[in-house]
Amino acid sequence: MRFRGGRSSSATMERVASDDMQTITQRNRSPPRTPFLSALWRRQSKTDSGQGKFKEERRIIVFGAAKVGKSTIVKQFLFDQFTKKYIKTVEDLYVADYNLSSGESLRLEILDTTGSYQFPAMRSLSISNGHAFLLVYSVDNEDSWKEIENLRRQIIYVRGLDVPIVIAGNIFENNGNERMVDRDLVEKTVKRWRCGYIECNAKENVKIVEVFEKILNQSNIEYDLIEAVSRRRRSFPVYSDKHHSDKHRIKQTNENACKLT
């Protein structure tokens, strides 16, 4: 291509360079192909455009052995819901927006991970991307406590000692099993680790909100989570048909309700 005259040649070249830069920028801003990363990109793009800004945003990673009640704790907190049927978790990401009457806002991203074997690379990625960690064990399963020790070791290896960690001992009152993990031993160990500790009952929804309050406290966030949870639950649609499936009960239409990714 020939350019006539120095001024028009310079302007054309600048225009071409500008078009190339726009193309590169659009290419860099395009969503990743991985569904999980695509969801994060959409959320970040919304924030970049000046919408959906929150005073505090935290990603909580939930770890623990299989069948200790991780998913039940998450669903009781988000949906006030207990499901009797055990469903093996692969990896579920929940995003919940909370607003107070004072105008304060909070966004929680809760990643519920698998309790069975997880690829080391996936676990390392989850640890790297988390702001805080909830480690769940069952008080009637000693092996699940040993898994907590292993998980905490991995988190410290990747993130150091200052990352917020809360240990939750889930109590199964009606399964007939005795407590196998000594509470005094756990409390002394957790105190040495400088982690938060709480016992809860996922099935009966006892101290579930307090579990996540402890996580916020460990993260140095002051927020009236009880009020926020109450306000959000009042926004849930009420179904009169008892035959609705869990999937339809979970689905929310309110803009502040949880979105499943």
ABEGO torsion letter per residue (X at the ends): XBBBEAAAAAAAAAAAAAAAAAAAAAAAABBBABAAAAAAAAAAAAAAAGBGBBABBBBBBBBEBBGAGAAAAAAAAAAGBBBABBBBBABBBBBBBBBBAAGBBBBBBBBBBBABBBBAAAAAAAAAABABBBBBBBAABAAAAAAAAAAAAAAAAAAEAABBBBBBBBBBAAAGBBBABBAAAAAAAAAAAGBBBBBBBAAAGBGAAAAAAAAAAAAGBBBBAAAAAAAAAAABBBBABAABBAAAAABBABAABBBBX
